Amino acid sequence: MEFSFNQLDERIQKSLEEMGFESPTPIQKEAIPVALKGEDIVGQAQTGTGKTAAFGIPIVEGISPRERGVKAIILTPTRELAIQVAHEISLIGKNKGVSAYPIYGGVPVERQMNILKKGKHQVIVGTPGRVKDLISRGILRLDRVRYAVLDEADQMLDMGFIEDIEEILSKTPEDKQTMLFSATMPYEIRKLIDNYLKPGYRFVKVSKQLITPKVRQRVFLVRSEDKLKALEKILRENSKTATIVFVKTKRDAADLERELQRRGINAMAIHGDLSQRQRENVLKAFREGNVKVLVATDVAARGLDIKNVGLVVNYELPENPESYVHRIGRTGRAGREGVAISLVAEPEKRRMYRIKGLKGVRLERFRVNDIKELKDRLLSEDVSKVPERIRRFAKELLQERPAEEILSLLLLRVLK
C-alpha cells in the first residue's frame, strides 16, 4: 500500500496540515514506511527534497510525549541546518508534545547546558563539535538513544568531522535505529555505512531529476575583467528576485559584498568570519526579502533551506564538482522554477568540463553592453560632453553603415 500521511498519529497529521504539507515527496514516500518499521536507512538526497520530514516524522511517531531524556540524536554539518531541522521537528511534534533542541558552537555553552539539564527535549540536533563537547562534560547522555541520524553526511566528512561522528556514535546503544542522508556517496561515506549501520539497511535514492526538476542552467563565457560588470548586469535585471551568489572564499564573499554595495546593490554576505548573531541577522534579512542578494561560500551555505530563491549565480565555479549540485539545488524548490547562471572565465574552463551537471548546457557569450543598454546610457549622457569630432565622424558614418552599428561604435568609444 502506498504511503500517505493519513497513516500517521492523528496529532502528527494535524501538525503536518498546519505546516502546509499536502502529500509526501518522493523521498518521504520511500523512507517513512521503512523507518516506521525500525529499519536502518541510507538516503541519497540533498536539502530541499523533504528529507528532514523523511526522518523527522518517524522519530516523532516513535517517541511518547511522556518520555524524558534524549531519545534521538541528529548530527548536521552547520549550525544553521541544526536550527532549521530542530525547528521543523518541533513543529511536527507540537501537537504530540515531542520537541527538538539545537546545539552548536559559536555561542556560549552555558545556556545549552542548562537546557539539557532540564531534560525537556527528546530530540537533540547538533553539530558534531558541540555535541562531542557536551558529551565530554557529562551533560549530554546518549545511552538511551533509539534514533541516530547523520544529515548531509558527505558535507560533515568534507568539514573533517568523521572522527567526532565516530566517537559520538560509540556513545549510543548498538540496537538503535540509524539513518544516514547524503547527496553523494564517496568511499568514506560507504565505509561509515558499513561500520555503523545494520547489514540489512535499506537504500533510498532520489534521482537528480527529482532533486532539481525545474532549474534552468545557463553558462556565460566572460572575460575575467568583465565578471563584476556581468554580475552587476544580471543582478540589476533580476532586482526583484531572491538571488544567491556563490564565491570560493570568505575573503571573496566580504570583498564582493562591499563592491556590490558600492555599486548600489543591496547585498549581504554570509561566511565563517561572522558571529552567530551576525549570520542569523543576514539570513533573517534575506528570508524576509529585505535583502535580495546573498553572497555565500559553499561552507556557509551548507544546509541552508531558504525558500523562494529564484536565481543562483556561480560567480566562481566550485573546486569540487559535487558542490555544483548543492549550489544549484538552492533554487527550483517545491515545484517552483529557478535559474542557475555560471560565469566562466577562460582559466575556469577546465574546471567547468569536470562538472557533470554542465554537460549539454549550451555555452553563451556574455555581452556586457548590448544595444538596448547602450541606448539607455546614451539617453542619460550629456550630449555636449561628446567631442565634436566624434559626433561629426559618426554623422558621416551613418551615411554608409547601419545606425545601430554606429551607435555601438560611438558609445563604446564615449562610455568605456
C-alpha positions as CSV (number, residue, x, y, z in Angstrom):
1,M,0.0,0.0,0.0
2,E,1.4,3.4,-1.0
3,F,2.3,5.6,2.0
4,S,0.2,8.7,2.9
5,F,0.2,11.0,5.9
6,N,-3.2,9.6,6.9
7,Q,-1.4,6.5,8.2
8,L,0.3,8.6,11.0
9,D,-0.8,9.5,14.5
10,E,-3.7,12.0,14.3
11,R,-1.7,14.6,16.3
12,I,1.1,14.4,13.7
13,Q,-1.4,14.7,10.9
14,K,-2.8,17.8,12.4
15,S,0.7,19.3,12.7
16,L,1.5,18.5,9.1
17,E,-1.7,20.1,8.0
18,E,-0.8,23.3,9.9
19,M,2.6,23.3,8.3
20,G,1.1,23.1,4.8
21,F,2.1,19.5,4.0
22,E,-0.3,18.1,1.4
23,S,1.3,14.9,0.1
24,P,4.6,13.1,0.7
25,T,7.6,13.9,-1.5
26,P,9.4,11.0,-3.3
27,I,11.9,10.5,-0.5
28,Q,9.2,10.7,2.1
29,K,7.1,8.0,0.3
30,E,10.2,5.8,0.2
31,A,11.8,6.4,3.5
32,I,9.0,6.9,6.1
33,P,7.3,3.4,5.7
34,V,10.8,1.8,6.0
35,A,11.7,3.9,9.0
36,L,8.4,3.2,10.7
37,K,9.3,-0.5,10.6
38,G,12.5,0.3,12.5
39,E,14.9,-0.5,9.7
40,D,18.2,1.4,9.1
41,I,18.2,3.7,6.1
42,V,20.7,5.2,3.7
43,G,19.1,8.0,1.8
44,Q,20.8,9.7,-1.2
45,A,19.2,13.1,-1.3
46,Q,20.0,16.8,-0.6
47,T,18.4,19.6,1.2
48,G,15.2,20.7,-0.4
49,T,13.8,17.2,-1.2
50,G,11.9,16.9,2.1
51,K,14.4,14.7,3.8
52,T,14.0,16.4,7.2
53,A,10.4,15.2,7.4
54,A,11.5,11.8,6.0
55,F,13.5,11.1,9.1
56,G,11.7,13.5,11.5
57,I,8.2,12.1,11.1
58,P,9.2,8.5,12.0
59,I,11.1,9.8,15.0
60,V,8.2,11.8,16.3
61,E,5.8,8.9,15.6
62,G,8.0,6.6,17.7
63,I,8.5,8.8,20.8
64,S,6.0,9.1,23.6
65,P,5.4,12.6,25.0
66,R,5.7,11.1,28.5
67,E,9.3,10.1,27.8
68,R,12.1,12.2,29.3
69,G,15.7,12.3,28.3
70,V,17.3,12.2,24.8
71,K,15.7,9.6,22.6
72,A,17.1,10.8,19.2
73,I,20.4,12.5,18.2
74,I,20.7,14.2,14.8
75,L,24.0,15.4,13.6
76,T,24.3,18.2,11.0
77,P,27.3,19.9,9.4
78,T,26.3,23.5,10.3
79,R,24.5,25.4,13.0
80,E,22.1,26.9,10.5
81,L,20.9,23.4,9.5
82,A,20.8,22.3,13.1
83,I,18.4,25.2,13.9
84,Q,16.3,24.5,10.8
85,V,16.0,20.8,11.5
86,A,15.2,21.3,15.2
87,H,12.5,23.8,14.3
88,E,10.9,21.6,11.7
89,I,10.9,18.5,14.0
90,S,9.4,20.7,16.9
91,L,6.6,21.8,14.5
92,I,5.9,18.2,13.5
93,G,5.8,17.1,17.2
94,K,4.0,20.2,18.5
95,N,0.6,18.6,18.9
96,K,2.0,15.4,20.2
97,G,4.2,17.0,22.8
98,V,7.6,16.0,21.3
99,S,10.2,18.7,20.8
100,A,13.7,19.2,19.5
101,Y,16.5,21.4,20.7
102,P,19.5,22.6,18.6
103,I,23.1,22.7,20.0
104,Y,26.0,24.2,18.1
105,G,29.2,26.1,18.5
106,G,29.8,29.8,18.2
107,V,27.6,30.7,21.2
108,P,28.2,30.3,24.9
109,V,27.8,26.7,26.0
110,E,26.2,27.5,29.5
111,R,22.7,28.1,28.2
112,Q,22.7,24.9,26.2
113,M,24.0,23.1,29.3
114,N,21.1,24.5,31.4
115,I,18.5,23.5,28.8
116,L,19.9,19.9,28.5
117,K,19.9,19.5,32.3
118,K,16.2,20.1,32.4
119,G,15.7,17.1,30.1
120,K,12.5,18.5,28.4
121,H,13.6,17.8,24.8
122,Q,13.5,14.2,23.5
123,V,15.3,15.1,20.2
124,I,18.7,16.8,20.1
125,V,20.0,18.3,16.8
126,G,23.6,19.4,16.8
127,T,26.9,20.0,15.1
128,P,29.5,17.2,15.9
129,G,32.0,19.5,17.7
130,R,29.5,20.9,20.2
131,V,27.7,17.5,20.7
132,K,31.1,15.9,21.5
133,D,31.9,18.7,23.9
134,L,28.7,18.4,25.8
135,I,29.2,14.6,26.0
136,S,32.7,15.0,27.4
137,R,31.3,17.5,30.0
138,G,28.8,14.8,31.2
139,I,25.9,17.0,30.3
140,L,24.6,15.1,27.2
141,R,24.0,11.4,27.7
142,L,23.1,9.2,24.7
143,D,22.8,5.8,26.4
144,R,19.0,5.7,25.9
145,V,19.0,7.0,22.3
146,R,16.8,4.9,20.0
147,Y,17.4,7.0,16.8
148,A,20.6,8.4,15.3
149,V,20.6,10.4,12.2
150,L,23.5,11.7,10.1
151,D,22.2,14.5,7.9
152,E,24.3,15.7,5.0
153,A,26.9,13.1,5.8
154,D,29.2,14.0,2.9
155,Q,29.3,17.6,4.0
156,M,30.3,16.6,7.5
157,L,33.0,14.4,6.0
158,D,34.3,17.4,3.9
159,M,34.5,19.5,7.1
160,G,36.6,17.0,8.9
161,F,34.0,15.7,11.4
162,I,34.5,12.0,10.7
163,E,36.3,11.3,14.0
164,D,33.8,13.3,16.0
165,I,30.9,11.4,14.4
166,E,32.5,8.0,15.2
167,E,33.1,9.0,18.8
168,I,29.5,10.2,19.2
169,L,28.0,7.1,17.7
170,S,30.2,5.0,20.0
171,K,28.2,6.5,22.9
172,T,24.9,5.3,21.6
173,P,23.3,1.8,22.1
174,E,24.1,-0.7,19.4
175,D,20.4,-1.6,18.9
176,K,19.4,1.9,17.9
177,Q,17.9,2.8,14.5
178,T,20.4,4.7,12.3
179,M,19.5,6.8,9.3
180,L,22.2,8.4,7.1
181,F,21.4,11.0,4.4
182,S,23.9,12.3,1.9
183,A,23.8,13.9,-1.6
184,T,26.9,11.9,-2.7
185,M,28.3,8.5,-1.7
186,P,32.1,8.7,-1.7
187,Y,34.2,5.9,-0.3
188,E,34.5,7.3,3.2
189,I,30.7,7.5,3.5
190,R,30.3,3.9,2.3
191,K,32.9,2.9,4.9
192,L,30.9,4.7,7.6
193,I,27.7,2.9,6.5
194,D,29.5,-0.5,6.7
195,N,30.8,0.3,10.2
196,Y,27.7,1.8,11.8
197,L,24.5,0.6,10.0
198,K,23.0,-2.8,10.3
199,P,23.8,-5.1,7.4
200,G,20.2,-5.2,6.2
201,Y,19.8,-1.4,5.8
202,R,17.5,-0.1,3.1
203,F,18.9,2.3,0.4
204,V,16.6,5.1,-0.8
205,K,17.6,7.4,-3.6
206,V,16.1,10.5,-5.1
207,S,17.3,10.9,-8.7
208,K,18.9,14.2,-9.8
209,Q,15.8,14.8,-12.0
210,L,13.7,14.9,-8.8
211,I,16.3,17.0,-6.9
212,T,16.3,19.9,-9.4
213,P,13.5,19.3,-11.8
214,K,12.8,23.0,-12.7
215,V,16.3,24.6,-12.7
216,R,17.2,26.1,-16.0
217,Q,21.0,26.2,-16.3
218,R,22.9,28.8,-18.3
219,V,26.7,29.2,-18.8
220,F,28.1,32.6,-19.8
221,L,31.6,32.8,-21.1
222,V,33.0,36.1,-19.9
223,R,36.4,37.8,-19.7
224,S,37.9,37.8,-16.2
225,E,38.0,41.6,-16.1
226,D,34.3,41.7,-17.1
227,K,33.0,39.3,-14.4
228,L,31.9,42.0,-12.0
229,K,30.2,44.0,-14.7
230,A,28.4,40.9,-15.9
231,L,27.3,40.1,-12.3
232,E,26.0,43.6,-11.8
233,K,24.0,43.5,-15.0
234,I,22.5,40.1,-14.1
235,L,21.5,41.3,-10.6
236,R,20.0,44.5,-11.9
237,E,18.0,42.6,-14.5
238,N,16.7,40.3,-11.7
239,S,16.4,43.0,-9.0
240,K,13.2,41.6,-7.6
241,T,14.4,38.0,-7.5
242,A,15.9,36.4,-4.3
243,T,19.5,35.5,-5.5
244,I,22.4,33.6,-4.0
245,V,25.8,34.4,-5.5
246,F,28.5,31.8,-4.8
247,V,32.2,32.5,-4.3
248,K,35.1,30.4,-3.2
249,T,36.5,32.0,0.0
250,K,35.4,34.1,3.0
251,R,37.5,37.0,1.7
252,D,35.9,36.8,-1.7
253,A,32.5,37.0,-0.1
254,A,33.4,40.0,2.0
255,D,35.0,41.8,-0.9
256,L,32.1,41.1,-3.3
257,E,29.6,42.3,-0.7
258,R,31.5,45.6,-0.3
259,E,31.8,46.1,-4.1
260,L,28.2,45.4,-4.9
261,Q,27.1,47.7,-2.1
262,R,29.4,50.4,-3.6
263,R,27.5,49.9,-6.9
264,G,24.2,50.4,-5.2
265,I,23.1,46.8,-5.0
266,N,21.7,45.7,-1.6
267,A,23.8,42.6,-1.0
268,M,24.9,40.9,2.2
269,A,27.5,38.2,2.7
270,I,27.4,35.1,4.9
271,H,30.8,33.5,5.7
272,G,32.7,31.9,8.5
273,D,34.1,35.1,9.9
274,L,30.7,36.3,11.0
275,S,29.4,35.7,14.6
276,Q,26.4,33.6,15.0
277,R,24.3,36.7,15.7
278,Q,25.5,38.3,12.5
279,R,24.8,35.2,10.5
280,E,21.3,34.9,11.9
281,N,20.7,38.6,11.1
282,V,21.9,38.2,7.5
283,L,19.7,35.1,6.9
284,K,16.7,36.9,8.5
285,A,17.1,39.9,6.2
286,F,17.4,37.6,3.2
287,R,14.4,35.3,4.1
288,E,12.2,38.3,4.8
289,G,13.1,39.9,1.5
290,N,14.8,43.0,2.9
291,V,17.9,41.9,1.1
292,K,17.6,40.3,-2.3
293,V,21.2,39.3,-2.9
294,L,23.1,36.8,-0.6
295,V,26.8,36.3,-1.3
296,A,27.9,33.0,0.2
297,T,30.7,30.4,0.3
298,D,30.0,26.7,0.0
299,V,30.7,26.1,3.7
300,A,28.5,29.0,4.8
301,A,25.6,27.8,2.6
302,R,25.7,24.2,3.5
303,G,22.3,23.0,4.8
304,L,20.6,26.3,4.2
305,D,17.0,25.7,3.3
306,I,15.8,29.1,2.1
307,K,12.5,29.1,0.1
308,N,11.7,31.3,-2.8
309,V,15.3,31.6,-4.2
310,G,14.7,32.3,-7.9
311,L,18.3,32.6,-9.0
312,V,21.7,31.1,-8.2
313,V,24.8,32.7,-9.7
314,N,28.2,30.9,-9.7
315,Y,30.4,33.9,-9.7
316,E,33.2,31.4,-9.4
317,L,32.9,27.7,-10.2
318,P,33.4,25.3,-7.2
319,E,36.7,23.4,-6.9
320,N,34.7,20.3,-6.0
321,P,32.4,19.3,-8.9
322,E,29.9,17.8,-6.5
323,S,29.4,21.2,-4.9
324,Y,27.8,22.4,-8.1
325,V,24.7,20.2,-7.4
326,H,24.4,21.6,-3.9
327,R,24.6,25.1,-5.2
328,I,22.0,24.9,-7.9
329,G,19.8,22.9,-5.6
330,R,19.2,26.1,-3.6
331,T,16.7,27.2,-6.3
332,G,13.8,25.4,-8.2
333,R,12.3,24.0,-5.0
334,A,8.8,23.0,-4.1
335,G,7.7,22.9,-7.7
336,R,8.8,26.5,-8.4
337,E,11.1,27.3,-11.4
338,G,14.6,28.5,-10.8
339,V,17.6,29.6,-12.8
340,A,21.3,28.8,-12.3
341,I,23.8,31.0,-14.1
342,S,27.6,30.2,-14.1
343,L,30.0,33.0,-15.1
344,V,33.0,31.2,-16.6
345,A,36.3,32.9,-17.5
346,E,39.0,31.3,-19.7
347,P,41.0,29.9,-16.7
348,E,37.9,28.1,-15.4
349,K,37.0,26.2,-18.5
350,R,38.9,23.1,-17.4
351,R,37.0,23.1,-14.1
352,M,33.7,23.5,-16.0
353,Y,34.3,20.4,-18.0
354,R,34.7,18.3,-14.8
355,I,31.1,19.3,-13.7
356,K,28.7,16.6,-14.9
357,G,25.7,18.9,-14.4
358,L,27.0,21.3,-17.0
359,K,27.4,18.7,-19.8
360,G,25.0,19.5,-22.6
361,V,24.4,23.1,-21.4
362,R,24.9,25.5,-24.3
363,L,27.7,28.0,-23.8
364,E,26.8,31.6,-24.3
365,R,29.0,34.6,-24.9
366,F,28.1,37.3,-22.4
367,R,27.8,40.8,-23.7
368,V,28.5,43.3,-21.0
369,N,27.0,46.1,-23.2
370,D,24.1,45.3,-25.6
371,I,22.4,47.8,-27.9
372,K,19.4,48.4,-25.6
373,E,21.7,49.2,-22.6
374,L,23.9,51.4,-24.7
375,K,20.9,53.4,-26.0
376,D,19.7,53.8,-22.4
377,R,23.1,55.0,-21.3
378,L,23.3,57.4,-24.3
379,L,20.0,59.0,-23.4
380,S,21.3,59.6,-19.9
381,E,24.5,61.2,-21.1
382,D,25.1,64.9,-21.6
383,V,25.5,65.1,-25.4
384,S,27.6,68.3,-25.0
385,K,30.3,66.1,-23.4
386,V,30.7,64.1,-26.6
387,P,33.6,65.6,-28.5
388,E,32.6,67.4,-31.7
389,R,35.0,65.5,-33.9
390,I,33.4,62.1,-32.8
391,R,29.8,63.5,-33.5
392,R,31.0,64.6,-36.9
393,F,32.6,61.3,-37.6
394,A,29.5,59.4,-36.5
395,K,27.3,61.6,-38.8
396,E,29.5,60.8,-41.8
397,L,29.5,57.0,-41.0
398,L,25.7,57.0,-40.7
399,Q,25.5,57.5,-44.5
400,E,27.5,54.3,-45.0
401,R,26.7,51.9,-42.2
402,P,23.6,50.8,-40.1
403,A,22.6,53.2,-37.3
404,E,22.8,50.6,-34.6
405,E,26.3,49.6,-35.6
406,I,27.4,53.3,-35.5
407,L,25.6,53.7,-32.2
408,S,27.6,50.9,-30.7
409,L,30.9,52.2,-32.0
410,L,30.2,55.7,-30.7
411,L,29.0,54.6,-27.3
412,L,31.8,52.1,-26.8
413,R,34.2,54.9,-27.5
414,V,32.5,57.6,-25.4
415,L,31.3,55.5,-22.5
416,K,34.1,52.9,-22.0
